């Protein structure tokens, strides 16, 4: 189902080649957040006014050494280490006064390193493009510095209506089969099965069931199911989704199209200006049979990053 049926949402192309399109932002040359511009103080207030705070569903995974993550392109896994330990701090002090202080005040500190797409994270619009061009016409020649992009990486707090489409349960499965590409009809059927409508400005979360294999590295990462390109187009051009999320990397791998690299991400980010939230924990939400809720998500503001860790929660609406 869709509510507030509208014309297809296709943006003006800045560049087209081989059937691939990079779009001009309708929000102007300085836009960096795409469809997140649809949020307004009024839209956020309307969502918050409906919340039933007696239940909160945490949609983020924990970060820990050995957690599943994308390392096939030699990106760094998640790691954590101590920069200071209580006894080490005492032993390292050179003056007796400082030693006395740190014997009285125990001090510990830690640091982490990781690829910015590890765990529950949101993809910035500078993440994937076509033929060297990204959303709103960005190019490495003009917008990429020595360490980071000069655009993207700083998303606003997301407060919107959320919808859960449980495709795995629709098909009577704990988890969709490896590499299954979800279709537009799957999404329609899942919405009808749940009795929920989708509309412009929604954050649509798709459950494949892949989190039932978490945290087994191979079981989670190898040949994941996810959105097919047709389904992504349906969500953006017909439903008007503001943001799309999934309980895995987001799209079926390997891709349906030969010779393609993350084509669904490329479409969502470079063509539709639609941020993607990856690796969501949707198991509790599905077990509770909650399909409509307020989605509150808070990305870290890592200026110029291609992705950012995000802490999303789902809060059901009052009856």
N, C-alpha and C positions, 0 to 999 in steps of 0.2 A: 504494500500500500504506500501511497505518497499523499501527503496533505499539502494544500496550497499549490496545486499543480501549476507549473509555470513553463514558459518556453525553455528550450534547451539552453544551458549556460555554457556557451563557448566564447572564449575571449579572442580578441583581435590578434592574429599571428604577427610576430616580429620577424619570424624566420620559419621556413618550411623546406624540408628536403627528405626524400625517401619516405614520404608519408609521415614524417615526424615534425612536430610543431613546438616552437617556443613562443610563449604568449607575452603580449604587452599587458602590464597590469592596468586594470580599469581604475585603480586608485592612484595613478600618477607615477611619474618617473622616480620618485623617491621611496616608493612602497617596497617593504622588505618582508611583509608578513602575509601577503595574499588574502585568502578568504577569512583569515582571522579579523580582518577589517570589518566584517559583518557584525562583530560584537559592538554593542553600545552600552552606555550606562543604563539605559532603559531595558535592554535585553537581559543584561546581567541581573538587574533588580527583579525582573519578572521571574527568572529562574530561582533566585534565592528566596523569594517570597513564597514559593511552593514547597520548599524543602521540609522533610520530616527528619529532624536531626537525631531521632532515636536509633537510627541504623546508619552506619558508615561503612562502606566497602572499600578497602584499600586495594588498588589495582596495580600496585608496583611490586616488583620482585626485589628480594634482598641481593645485595652485592657481597660476594665472597670469593676467595681464591678458588679457581677451578670451575667457576660458573660458566655455562655455555655462552659463547660469544663468537663473533665473526672474526676469524683469524686467517682465512684462506688467502687474503691479499697481504698477509704479514702485518696486519694492524695489531697493536698491543692488546693483550688480554688484561683483565682487571687484576691488579696487584695492590697489596697494602703492606706497609712495614712501619716499624716504630722509628721515629726520629729522636725520641727521648724515652728512656725508661727510668723509673724511680731510683733504682740503685745505680744505674749508669750515670745519671745526672749527678748523684753524690760523688761517685768515683772520679768524674771528669773535672770537678771543681779544683782550682789551684790554691785558693785561699781558705784558711780554716774557717773564716767567718761565713763564706758562701757555703761551705760544706755543712756547717751547722744549720744554715737556713734551709737547705734542701733535705736535710734529715728530718726537719720539722714539717716542711711543706713538700709532700711527695709530688713529683712532676712527671707526667707522661705526655707524649705527643706522637702523632702518626701522620703519614702521607699516603696518597694513592696515585696510581697511574692507570690509564685505560684509554681505549678508543672511545670517542664520544658517542658511539652508537651501541655501547654495551648496556645490557639490562634494559629497563623500561626507559625509553628515550624518545625524543621527538626529532624528526628530520627537518632541518632548515631547508629553505628553498634554494640554497646554493649547493646542495648535496649532489644532485644528479641532473644532467642536462643533455642536450643534443648537439653534436658537431661543435663542441666548444662554447656553446651558448646556454645560458641558464635563464630562469624566470626573469622577466622584465628586461631581457637583453644583456644581463651581466656576462662579462667575459673575464678570463684570467688576465688578459693583457691590461684591462682597465680597472678591475676591482680586486685583484689578488695581490696581497703583499708578501713579504718574506715569511711570515708566520701564520697569517690568517687572512680571510677575506675582509674587505672593508664594509661588506654588507652581510646581513643575515646573522643568525646566532642569538638574537635577543628577541624572544617571543613574549607577548603579554600574558598575564594570567588568563587562563581559559575558564570561563564560566558560561556554560551553555547547556541546552537540553541534550541528554545523551540517550542513545538507543542501542540495545544489545540485540544482535542478530546471531542466534546460536545455530549455525549451519551443521555442526557436528551432531547435536541432539536431533535436529530435523531429520537427519539420515539414520538415526538410531545408533550412532557410533560414539565411543568415548573420544576418538580422534579420527579426523579425516585421513584417508589413505595417503601415503607419501606422494608428493608432487601434485596432489589434486588441485586443479584450478577452479576456484569458485566462480560460478556463472551469475549473470544478472537474475536469471530465474531462481537460482538458489536463494538469493537475497530477498526476492519478492515472496517466495514460499516461506522463508524463515520469519519475515515480518507478519505475514498472514497467520502463520502458526502461532505466533506470540500475541496476535491481536494488537500489534503496535503499528503506528503510522510514522513515516519518515517525512521530513520536510526541510526546506531551506534553512540553513544555519545550524542544523543538528551535527553533533559529533556521533558518527556511526561506528560502533565497535563490533567487530566480527570475531566470533569464536570458532576456531578450527578444532579445538580440543588438544592442540599441541602441548599446552602446559601440563597435560596429564603425564607427559614424559619428562618434565623438568624435575631435577637438574641433570639428568643423564645427557652428557655432551652429544654423543652420536645420535641417540634417540631423538633429541630435540633439534639438532642442527642439520642432520643429513636429510636432504630431499624433502623440505617442509612443504605442506600444503599452504594455500593462501589465495588471495584474490587473483583472478585472471584479469586481463586487460578489459574485456567486455564489462565485467562487473565494476571495475574502477570507473569506467566511462559512465555507466548507469548511475552510480552514486553521485558523480560530479555534475553530469550534464542533464540528468532527469530529476534526481532527488534534490540536488543542491546541497549536498553535505559540505559543511564548513571544514571538517577535519575527519580523517579516517584512522581507525586504530585496529590492531589485531593482536592475538595472543601468540604471535610468532614474529618473523621478520616482515610480514605484511603481504608478500606475494609468493605464489607457487614457484618452486625451483626444482630442477632447471626450468627456465621459461618455456611457455608454449611455443614461442617463436624461436626458430633457430637463428643463431648469430646475434642474439640480443643479450644485453646486460642490464638486469633490473628494469625491464621496460615499464612495469607498473609504477615503480617509484618515479621513473623519468616522466611518465605521463602526469601523475599526480602533482609533482613538484614543478616541472618546467612548463607544462601545458595548462594545467588546471589551477595552479597556485594553491594546492591543498596540502597542508602539512600532514605528516604520517606519524602516528605514535606506534612504536614497536614493543613487542614483548610484554604485553599487558597480562596481569593475572586476573582472568575472568571466571575462574572456577567457582569462587564463592558466590558471585553475582548470578551465575547460571543455576547453581544449586538452590538458591533462594527464589528462583523464577522471577527475577526482577528484570524487566526489559525496557523500562522508561525511568529516567532519573535525572537529577542534576549532576553534571560532570564538572568537577573542579580540578584543574590540573595546573601545576606550577613549575614551568621549565626554569632551569638555571639560566641566567643571562650570561652566556659565554660569547661575547661579541666576536663575530666573524667565524664562529665554529659551524661545521656542517651538521652538527647534531648536539643535543643537550640532554642530560639526564632530567627526568621529569617525575614528579610525585602526583599521580592522579588519584582521586577518590570519587566514588559514586555515592550519592545520597538520594534515596528514593523520594518521590514526591508524596505529599499527603494525599490520602484517598479523596 
